[in-house]
Amino acid sequence: MEYIAVALRTWRICKTPRSLKTVEEILQLPFYYPVAEEGLRTALHDAQGKIEDAIIELAAA
């Protein structure tokens, strides 16, 4: 977990005017370290898909 915090600081996510970013915005950032970052990237893609599915489900209700 500490490694992810360091990686997020490296990407300067916390230095933006708005401290939190959306999953989509984070996925647009470059990923440099293959092991941890690819796992994080996969998790973010999964989260993005679930969010999109939930939005579609809510719109259909």
VOLOTI-777917 format. One record per residue (C-alpha): residue in one letter; x, y, z. Coordinates in steps of 0.05 Angstrom, whole numbers, plus 32768, in hexadecimal, padded with zeros to 4 digits. Each point is the difference from the previous one (the first is absolute). Layout:
<recs>
AXYZ/...
</recs>
This chain:
<recs>
M800080008000/E8039802F8010/Y801D7FF47FBB/I7FBF80157FDF/A800180418028/V8046800E7FE7/A7FEB7FF07FB9/L7FC4802F8005/R802D80388018/T802E7FF17FC6/W7FC680097FD0/R7FF180428022/I7FB87FEE800C/C800180238043/K801E80407FE2/T7FC680107FD3/P7FCF80398013/R7FCC7FCA800E/S80217FCD802D/L7FD47FC57FEB/K7FFB7FE77FB9/T7FCE7FD37FDE/V80127FB97FED/E7FFE80157FB7/E80328039800C/I802F7FD38026/L7FFF7FCD7FC8/Q801680377FCF/L804080098028/P803F7FDB7FEC/F80117FBF8025/Y804A7FF48008/Y800E7FC6802F/P7FE57FBF7FE2/V7FF17FD6803D/A7FD9802C8032/E7FE780337FCE/E7FE57FCC7FCF/G7FDA7FE0803A/L7FE580458013/R7FEF800F7FB8/T7FD97FBE7FFB/A7FDA80108040/L7FEF80467FE6/H7FE67FE47FBE/D7FD57FCF8028/A7FE68039802B/Q7FF2802B7FC3/G7FD87FC77FE0/K7FD87FF5803F/I7FF1804B8006/E7FE980027FB8/D7FD47FC2800A/A7FE0801F803E/I7FF180417FDA/I7FDF7FD97FC8/E7FD87FD88033/L7FE9803F8024/A7FEC80217FBE/A7FD77FC47FED/A7FDB7FFE8043/
</recs>
